[in-house]
Amino acid sequence: MKVLKAKDLQEVWDIILGESKPRPVVYNLNKVKTKKQLNYVPDLSAIKGVALGKKAMTVALAGGHNILFVGPPGQGKTMLAKAATNLLPSLLKDEMFEVNKVMSAKGVLDANEVVLDRPFQEVRKDTTSAALFGGGTKPPVPGIISLAHRGIFLIDEINLFPPALIEQLRNPLNDKTHRVQRLQWTLDYPCDFILVAAMNPCKCGWLKHFKCPKCEKTYLDPVTVCPRDKVPLKNRCECTVSQIKRFNNLSNPLLDRIDLKVMVSEYDKEPSGYKYASQTIKSDISNARKVQKRRYDNARFGYLNASVPDESQYEKYCPDIPLNVEKYIKDIRKEYDLTPRRAVKLLLVSRTLADLEKSRSVRKKDVDEAKEIMGLGDFYFKDLI
């Protein structure tokens, strides 16, 4: 855990309280309290299966990409989101100041209490607009989206929230800030978080899962014949296409702002001999972020791949794409009829995959993996939502 020295603590509180000059305060480090964000953070190795989900989460955290997990209940979607807080690098000093300022403005810090960890915020279906986005008076206080600043924001069962409420996330996801306006006050609160959304694929939750009538084991699509008994598998999901469509109500504009979309399942096993461990993945993520920080060092939009606003800025900072890969990407854009926003996301997610493997340029392999974890070739994300 990163420890703040006395000088750092004084700077944090000076900024929070708006003091322009150092105050004559002596901090006793033995009395400083750390505000914990989560009581329990699982290790990736403790989450069974969900191999594609773990891979996609690694990419999301490395590049700052928003992600949507779709899968049956109890498959580890929430645990993946909580594990993410320990996979991100420690807060930078400037980020620590920002997080503590927001927490202080909300009034959730006790005396001599500071936040050292990445924030984790979760909302429920009964959350109000004021709680989510901020409000109140004298002055307006930040909402949950701002309390998640520089951390993880989990929306479980996102498709069951009121559509009007969820659609209000579009601008904050774009701008990374949210303006709270009242009669006498107008405040801009930061909300630069990684969105982790989760939902069941259908009412029963078992879309793409098949069960053997003999051994009763469950297998994940595309397996349709039991490997042991050699008999056809029975579909565990009995929902019709129309029922699935009614179950989901996420709009295309919102989905365009969620870079990664993956089906997760405990039956999606990791390759033999391969194990995800949080410390290993955290190191990979930190190294990839260092590469991006050097790349976008003088950029105004941020230092992560997901922050790149459009294709012109991508070409400015990431010009090293081989011609054959560039043609391959153009073919994919045409094949899947990608919107301009989603086409840029394909470039950026491919770039993050290359950064994770310390590759100077994007390869076809990176584009293929990006296509998979963006859900471009999956009929569920393409045709049903």
C-alpha positions as CSV (number, residue, x, y, z in Angstrom):
1,M,0.0,0.0,0.0
2,K,1.2,3.5,-0.8
3,V,1.9,5.5,2.4
4,L,1.6,9.3,2.5
5,K,4.3,11.2,4.3
6,A,3.4,14.1,6.6
7,K,4.2,16.7,3.9
8,D,1.9,14.9,1.5
9,L,-0.9,14.8,4.0
10,Q,-0.7,18.5,4.6
11,E,-0.8,19.2,0.9
12,V,-3.9,17.0,0.5
13,W,-5.8,18.8,3.2
14,D,-4.6,22.2,2.0
15,I,-6.0,21.6,-1.4
16,I,-9.3,20.2,0.0
17,L,-9.8,23.2,2.2
18,G,-8.8,25.7,-0.5
19,E,-5.9,27.1,1.5
20,S,-3.4,29.0,-0.6
21,K,-0.7,28.9,2.1
22,P,0.5,26.1,4.2
23,R,-1.4,25.9,7.6
24,P,0.5,25.5,10.8
25,V,-0.7,21.9,11.3
26,V,1.4,19.1,12.5
27,Y,0.2,15.7,11.4
28,N,0.6,12.7,13.6
29,L,1.0,9.8,11.2
30,N,0.0,7.3,13.9
31,K,-3.5,9.0,14.0
32,V,-4.1,9.1,10.3
33,K,-6.9,6.8,9.3
34,T,-7.3,5.2,5.8
35,K,-10.8,5.1,4.5
36,K,-11.3,1.6,3.0
37,Q,-13.2,1.3,-0.2
38,L,-13.9,-2.4,0.0
39,N,-13.7,-4.9,2.8
40,Y,-12.8,-7.8,0.5
41,V,-11.0,-7.7,-2.8
42,P,-10.8,-11.2,-4.5
43,D,-7.7,-12.4,-6.3
44,L,-8.3,-13.3,-10.0
45,S,-7.1,-16.8,-9.3
46,A,-10.0,-17.2,-6.9
47,I,-12.6,-16.6,-9.6
48,K,-13.3,-19.8,-11.5
49,G,-13.6,-19.9,-15.2
50,V,-14.6,-16.6,-17.0
51,A,-11.3,-16.8,-19.0
52,L,-12.5,-14.3,-21.7
53,G,-13.8,-12.0,-19.0
54,K,-10.4,-11.9,-17.2
55,K,-8.7,-11.2,-20.5
56,A,-11.1,-8.4,-21.3
57,M,-10.8,-6.9,-17.8
58,T,-7.1,-6.8,-18.2
59,V,-7.4,-4.9,-21.5
60,A,-10.1,-2.6,-20.0
61,L,-7.9,-1.6,-17.0
62,A,-4.7,-1.3,-19.1
63,G,-6.3,1.1,-21.6
64,G,-9.1,2.7,-19.5
65,H,-11.8,1.1,-21.6
66,N,-15.4,0.7,-20.3
67,I,-16.6,-2.9,-20.3
68,L,-19.9,-4.8,-20.3
69,F,-20.1,-8.3,-18.9
70,V,-23.0,-10.5,-20.0
71,G,-23.6,-13.9,-18.4
72,P,-25.7,-16.1,-16.1
73,P,-26.2,-15.0,-12.5
74,G,-23.5,-16.0,-10.0
75,Q,-20.7,-16.4,-12.6
76,G,-18.3,-13.9,-11.1
77,K,-19.2,-10.6,-12.9
78,T,-19.3,-8.6,-9.6
79,M,-16.2,-10.3,-8.3
80,L,-14.3,-9.4,-11.4
81,A,-15.3,-5.7,-10.9
82,K,-14.1,-5.8,-7.3
83,A,-10.9,-7.5,-8.2
84,A,-10.2,-4.7,-10.6
85,T,-9.5,-2.2,-7.8
86,N,-6.3,-4.2,-6.9
87,L,-5.2,-4.6,-10.5
88,L,-5.0,-0.9,-11.2
89,P,-1.7,0.9,-10.4
90,S,-1.6,2.9,-7.1
91,L,-3.0,6.4,-7.3
92,L,-0.6,9.0,-8.5
93,K,-0.1,11.9,-6.2
94,D,-2.2,14.3,-8.3
95,E,-5.0,11.6,-8.6
96,M,-4.9,11.2,-4.8
97,F,-5.5,14.9,-4.3
98,E,-8.5,14.7,-6.8
99,V,-10.1,11.7,-5.1
100,N,-9.8,13.2,-1.6
101,K,-11.2,16.6,-2.8
102,V,-14.3,14.8,-4.2
103,M,-14.7,12.7,-1.1
104,S,-14.4,15.8,1.1
105,A,-16.9,17.7,-1.0
106,K,-19.3,14.9,-0.5
107,G,-18.7,14.9,3.3
108,V,-17.8,11.2,3.6
109,L,-14.3,11.7,5.2
110,D,-14.0,11.8,9.0
111,A,-11.4,13.8,10.8
112,N,-7.8,13.0,9.9
113,E,-9.1,10.4,7.3
114,V,-7.7,10.0,3.8
115,V,-8.3,7.8,0.8
116,L,-5.3,6.0,-0.5
117,D,-6.9,3.3,-2.6
118,R,-8.6,3.4,-6.0
119,P,-12.4,4.2,-5.5
120,F,-15.0,1.5,-6.0
121,Q,-18.6,2.6,-6.4
122,E,-21.7,0.4,-7.1
123,V,-25.3,1.4,-7.7
124,R,-28.6,-0.4,-7.3
125,K,-31.8,-0.2,-9.4
126,D,-33.5,2.1,-6.9
127,T,-30.7,4.8,-7.1
128,T,-32.1,8.3,-7.8
129,S,-30.8,10.7,-10.3
130,A,-29.6,13.1,-7.6
131,A,-27.7,10.3,-5.9
132,L,-26.1,9.2,-9.1
133,F,-25.2,12.5,-10.6
134,G,-25.1,14.9,-7.7
135,G,-27.3,17.6,-6.3
136,G,-28.5,19.3,-3.1
137,T,-27.8,22.9,-2.3
138,K,-25.3,25.3,-0.7
139,P,-23.3,24.0,-2.6
140,P,-24.4,21.0,-4.7
141,V,-22.5,17.8,-3.7
142,P,-21.0,15.3,-6.1
143,G,-22.8,12.2,-7.1
144,I,-21.8,8.5,-7.1
145,I,-20.2,8.9,-10.6
146,S,-17.8,11.5,-9.1
147,L,-17.1,9.4,-6.1
148,A,-15.9,6.8,-8.6
149,H,-13.4,9.2,-10.1
150,R,-10.0,7.5,-10.9
151,G,-11.5,4.2,-10.0
152,I,-14.2,1.6,-10.8
153,F,-17.9,2.3,-11.3
154,L,-20.0,-0.9,-11.3
155,I,-23.6,-1.0,-12.5
156,D,-25.0,-4.5,-12.0
157,E,-28.1,-5.5,-13.9
158,I,-27.7,-2.3,-16.0
159,N,-30.6,-3.3,-18.3
160,L,-33.1,-3.3,-15.5
161,F,-32.4,0.4,-14.6
162,P,-34.8,3.0,-15.9
163,P,-33.6,3.8,-19.4
164,A,-33.9,7.6,-18.9
165,L,-31.5,7.4,-15.9
166,I,-28.9,5.2,-17.7
167,E,-29.0,7.4,-20.8
168,Q,-27.9,10.3,-18.7
169,L,-24.5,8.6,-18.4
170,R,-23.6,9.3,-22.1
171,N,-22.2,12.8,-21.6
172,P,-20.2,12.0,-18.4
173,L,-18.7,9.0,-20.2
174,N,-17.7,11.3,-23.0
175,D,-16.6,14.3,-21.1
176,K,-15.2,12.7,-17.9
177,T,-16.8,15.6,-15.9
178,H,-20.4,16.3,-14.8
179,R,-21.9,19.8,-14.3
180,V,-24.2,20.1,-11.4
181,Q,-26.4,23.2,-11.7
182,R,-28.6,24.9,-9.1
183,L,-30.1,28.4,-8.9
184,Q,-27.0,30.0,-7.3
185,W,-24.4,27.3,-8.0
186,T,-22.7,25.7,-11.0
187,L,-20.0,23.2,-10.2
188,D,-18.1,20.8,-12.5
189,Y,-17.2,17.6,-10.7
190,P,-14.7,15.1,-12.3
191,C,-15.9,11.6,-13.1
192,D,-13.1,9.9,-14.9
193,F,-13.8,6.2,-14.1
194,I,-13.8,2.9,-15.8
195,L,-17.4,1.7,-16.2
196,V,-18.0,-2.0,-15.5
197,A,-21.5,-2.9,-16.4
198,A,-23.1,-6.3,-15.9
199,M,-26.3,-8.0,-16.9
200,N,-27.9,-11.3,-17.6
201,P,-28.3,-12.1,-21.3
202,C,-32.0,-13.1,-21.0
203,K,-34.6,-13.7,-18.3
204,C,-33.4,-17.2,-17.5
205,G,-29.7,-16.2,-17.9
206,W,-28.5,-19.3,-19.7
207,L,-28.2,-18.2,-23.3
208,K,-25.4,-20.0,-25.1
209,H,-25.2,-22.8,-22.4
210,F,-26.0,-26.4,-23.2
211,K,-26.5,-29.4,-20.9
212,C,-25.8,-33.1,-21.5
213,P,-28.9,-35.2,-21.0
214,K,-26.8,-38.1,-19.7
215,C,-23.9,-36.7,-17.6
216,E,-25.8,-33.4,-16.9
217,K,-22.7,-31.4,-17.3
218,T,-23.0,-27.9,-18.8
219,Y,-21.0,-26.7,-21.7
220,L,-20.5,-23.3,-23.4
221,D,-21.2,-22.5,-27.0
222,P,-19.9,-23.5,-29.5
223,V,-19.8,-27.0,-27.9
224,T,-23.0,-28.7,-29.0
225,V,-22.0,-32.4,-28.5
226,C,-21.0,-33.9,-25.1
227,P,-17.2,-34.7,-25.3
228,R,-17.6,-37.7,-23.1
229,D,-21.0,-39.2,-24.0
230,K,-21.0,-38.1,-27.7
231,V,-24.7,-37.1,-27.5
232,P,-26.2,-33.8,-28.6
233,L,-26.5,-31.3,-25.9
234,K,-29.8,-29.7,-24.8
235,N,-30.1,-25.9,-24.8
236,R,-30.5,-24.6,-21.2
237,C,-32.1,-21.4,-22.5
238,E,-35.7,-21.6,-23.6
239,C,-36.1,-17.8,-24.2
240,T,-37.3,-16.7,-27.6
241,V,-35.5,-14.0,-29.7
242,S,-38.4,-11.6,-29.0
243,Q,-38.2,-12.3,-25.3
244,I,-34.4,-11.6,-25.2
245,K,-34.9,-8.4,-27.1
246,R,-37.6,-7.2,-24.6
247,F,-35.3,-8.1,-21.7
248,N,-32.5,-5.8,-23.0
249,N,-33.1,-2.1,-23.3
250,L,-29.6,-0.6,-23.8
251,S,-29.5,1.9,-26.6
252,N,-26.9,1.9,-29.4
253,P,-25.5,5.3,-28.5
254,L,-24.8,4.1,-24.9
255,L,-23.3,0.8,-26.2
256,D,-21.0,2.9,-28.5
257,R,-19.5,4.3,-25.3
258,I,-18.8,0.9,-23.9
259,D,-15.7,-0.4,-25.7
260,L,-15.6,-4.0,-24.6
261,K,-18.5,-6.4,-24.5
262,V,-18.0,-10.1,-23.5
263,M,-20.0,-13.1,-22.6
264,V,-18.8,-14.5,-19.3
265,S,-19.3,-17.9,-17.8
266,E,-17.6,-20.2,-15.2
267,Y,-17.7,-22.8,-17.9
268,D,-15.3,-20.7,-20.0
269,K,-12.2,-22.4,-18.7
270,E,-8.6,-21.0,-18.8
271,P,-6.1,-22.8,-21.0
272,S,-4.4,-25.8,-19.4
273,G,-1.5,-24.7,-17.2
274,Y,-2.4,-21.0,-17.4
275,K,-3.5,-19.1,-14.3
276,Y,-4.5,-15.5,-13.8
277,A,-2.9,-14.1,-10.7
278,S,-3.6,-10.5,-9.6
279,Q,0.0,-9.6,-9.0
280,T,1.1,-10.7,-12.4
281,I,-1.8,-9.0,-14.2
282,K,-1.3,-5.8,-12.2
283,S,2.4,-5.7,-13.3
284,D,1.3,-6.1,-17.0
285,I,-1.3,-3.3,-16.6
286,S,1.1,-1.0,-15.0
287,N,3.7,-1.5,-17.7
288,A,1.1,-0.9,-20.5
289,R,0.0,2.3,-18.8
290,K,3.6,3.6,-18.6
291,V,3.9,3.0,-22.4
292,Q,0.7,5.1,-22.9
293,K,1.8,7.8,-20.6
294,R,5.0,8.3,-22.6
295,R,3.0,8.2,-25.9
296,Y,0.4,10.8,-24.9
297,D,2.8,12.9,-22.7
298,N,1.8,16.2,-24.2
299,A,-1.8,15.4,-25.1
300,R,-4.6,17.4,-23.5
301,F,-7.2,14.6,-23.5
302,G,-5.4,12.2,-21.1
303,Y,-2.7,9.5,-21.1
304,L,-4.7,6.3,-21.7
305,N,-5.7,4.8,-25.1
306,A,-9.4,5.1,-24.2
307,S,-9.0,8.9,-23.8
308,V,-8.1,9.5,-27.5
309,P,-11.1,11.4,-28.8
310,D,-11.1,10.7,-32.5
311,E,-9.3,9.1,-35.4
312,S,-7.2,12.2,-36.3
313,Q,-5.7,12.2,-32.8
314,Y,-5.1,8.5,-33.0
315,E,-3.2,9.0,-36.3
316,K,-1.2,11.8,-34.7
317,Y,0.0,9.8,-31.7
318,C,-0.1,6.2,-33.1
319,P,1.1,6.4,-36.7
320,D,3.0,3.1,-36.7
321,I,0.4,0.8,-38.3
322,P,1.6,-1.6,-41.0
323,L,-0.2,-1.2,-44.3
324,N,-1.5,-4.8,-44.2
325,V,-3.0,-4.2,-40.8
326,E,-4.5,-0.9,-41.9
327,K,-6.2,-2.6,-44.8
328,Y,-7.4,-5.4,-42.5
329,I,-9.0,-2.9,-40.1
330,K,-10.7,-1.2,-43.1
331,D,-12.2,-4.5,-44.2
332,I,-13.5,-5.2,-40.7
333,R,-15.0,-1.7,-40.5
334,K,-16.9,-2.4,-43.7
335,E,-17.9,-5.9,-42.8
336,Y,-19.5,-4.9,-39.5
337,D,-20.7,-1.5,-40.7
338,L,-19.0,0.2,-37.7
339,T,-20.1,3.6,-36.6
340,P,-17.2,6.2,-36.6
341,R,-17.1,6.0,-32.8
342,R,-16.9,2.2,-32.8
343,A,-14.3,2.2,-35.6
344,V,-12.0,4.4,-33.5
345,K,-12.6,2.1,-30.5
346,L,-11.4,-0.9,-32.6
347,L,-8.1,1.0,-33.3
348,L,-7.7,1.9,-29.6
349,V,-8.5,-1.5,-28.2
350,S,-6.0,-3.1,-30.7
351,R,-3.4,-0.6,-29.5
352,T,-4.0,-1.5,-25.9
353,L,-3.5,-5.2,-26.7
354,A,-0.3,-4.4,-28.4
355,D,0.9,-2.3,-25.4
356,L,0.2,-5.3,-23.1
357,E,2.5,-7.4,-25.2
358,K,5.1,-4.6,-25.6
359,S,4.7,-4.5,-29.3
360,R,5.6,-1.2,-31.0
361,S,3.0,-1.6,-33.7
362,V,-0.5,-3.0,-33.9
363,R,-0.6,-6.6,-35.4
364,K,-3.4,-8.5,-37.0
365,K,-3.4,-10.7,-33.9
366,D,-4.2,-7.6,-31.8
367,V,-7.1,-6.7,-34.2
368,D,-8.5,-10.2,-34.0
369,E,-8.5,-10.2,-30.2
370,A,-9.9,-6.7,-30.1
371,K,-12.8,-7.8,-32.4
372,E,-13.5,-10.7,-30.1
373,I,-13.6,-8.7,-26.8
374,M,-15.6,-5.9,-28.4
375,G,-18.3,-8.4,-29.3
376,L,-18.1,-7.5,-33.0
377,G,-18.5,-11.1,-34.2
378,D,-21.0,-12.1,-31.6
379,F,-24.6,-12.4,-32.8
380,Y,-25.9,-11.4,-29.3
381,F,-24.3,-7.9,-29.4
382,K,-24.7,-7.5,-33.1
383,D,-28.3,-8.6,-33.6
384,L,-30.1,-8.8,-30.3
385,I,-29.3,-5.6,-28.4
